[in-house]
Amino acid sequence: MNLKKIISKIPSWPILANIGNNKLVVSSYIWIIIIPIAAKFLEHFPSVLLIKINDNDLSLGLILPFQWKILYFSALSFALATFIYHISCPNLIKNFSDMNHFKEKGLTKVQLINFLSTWLRTESTPYDASGTKMEKTKLIQKIHDEYCENTITEALINSNLDKSVKTFKIKEEEEINAYWIIRTIMSNDRLWIRIIITILYCVGFSLLLYLLIENIYSVIKI
């Protein structure tokens, strides 16, 4: 498998958003709070507590179960991935699930251009779905030529990309198309950050899978 194919397999920002909003991931965060509290509480007791019942001694272990530790690190992986996502994902994708959501919030094509301008100021490199790196200047020129009504020179675009974009005026009939092309461009930027987030999510799910297999095996042995 060549490099482009590998890159194309890395989840885009919208896919990472769906993973982060998964109920299993969200519900796991509680363990980041509960398990350290439980560990701190058990520090005040001996590792083995002897209980006498009807002249019989019963040993009760008070050590944090290994499975709880696995669960904690799984939740921690999810939390780190989600944190990196929130500080790195383009706002247009992070805050709006689709065009309808965008419009429901009362935003228009003017705000869409502002989102694009803000994104251009970040140190990001977009890739298309096939894993090919795309040049920002050519992308912006394409957006202007196909979806905007005003005339702008190539020299102005090349001189200051984010400021020149603010002069764009999207055609009324092309607003939806412009929204989706801009969103698509942003969906595959910051490759290495998306790789890190993907690895963290994989670690989290792998640890949960390990717990599931271990529990199934324990039941089978009964």
C-alpha angles and dihedrals in degrees: 000000000000126000095261092055091049091050091049089058093058109104116253122234094265091053091048088050090055091049092049092050093050111125092232091056095043094047092051093067091079090070090063086067102033100047098052089047090051091048091050091048093052091053088076092060133063116261089246122037118199115215123186115216119174092337090310122117115227120195115213118191115221099187120122106261116250090233090059089055090052089049091051094053090046091054090045091054090051092048093050091048091050092047092052089046093054094050095042109034116100110258094234089063098034096051102035128047095196145337093286091054089048092053094043088062089058096251123145140192089282091063089044089060090048090054089051092048092049092049091051089060091060124088095251135139118202124216127195124234091271093056097256117143112240128211114236094215093056091045093052092046089052092050090050096047096047105034109022131081103204125080120244130175123241089233091061092050091050094047100058116357103189094044094046090053090060088066092059118113113198116217113250093235092048098051095104093045091047091050093054096044091050091047090048091052091052094044095076103037127116095036098184093050090051089050091053092049091048092051092050092050090048091052091050094049092043091056091049090049090051090054091048093051092046092051092047090050091050091052092048091053093055 
